[in-house]
Amino acid sequence: MVKDYSSFEEIDTRLKILELQREIDQESLKLNLQNAKVDLVPRLFRNSLGTSFTQNETIKNLLITFISNKALNFIRSKRKARNRD
């Protein structure tokens, strides 16, 4: 799609808009990456703990799931509080 510009002011305005859109997209990508890291931590933590326990599998899985869910809920509540500010 080719757009014809009638003045340099129009070109400058369009370039400023594109630059701001690029910055918004970069910040959005950073936020999504950070959210993905936060969401993955409990799962990775649970999986790494699973290899170090030698107890009964059912008790171990219940304990790990309980702890990781508590941690995940805590992290999500902190993220929601930070987003409200």
Secondary structure, DSSP 8 states (H G I E B T S, - for coil): -----SSHHHHHHHHHHHHHHHHHHHHHHHHHHHHHHHHHHHHHHHHHHHHH--S-HHHHHHHHHHHHHHHHHHHHHHHHHHHH-
